[in-house]
Amino acid sequence: SRDEAQKPRQLVEDMALKPGTVVADIGTGSGYMLPYLSSAVGPKGRVPAQDVFDDFLSAALRKAEREKLPNVSLLNGRFPDPPLPGARGCAGRRAARRLVALRAPRPARGFRSS
């Protein structure tokens, strides 16, 4: 299964997120990680999630509604600088941007440090 292969619970545990934290899900896709991130940061935390594809955002929105994740907000992103209003100092912002950079066609281009 996808959970066995990708180990989302272990990933979130390794991130050491605390209740009340803001953690960005950049390139959220269909929102696979949203329930795990949402649960980790709790009701006082926030999970701004973005993707550049409308169909992925629609799927992520359906998942957030179906799983009742009120601390998740969805944003239409842009490459290379995803819009994350109020996310300065956000846990995972740098790590997520590095992850996006590693998956980008030309990782060194267009990224600036946060």
Buried (B, 14 or more C-beta within 10 A) or exposed (E): EEEEEEEBEEEBEEBEBEEEBBBBBBBBBBBBBBBBBBBBBEEEBBBBBBBEBEEBBBBBBEBBEEEEBEBBBBBEBEEBEBEBEEBEEBBBBEEBBEEBBEEBEEEEEEBEEE
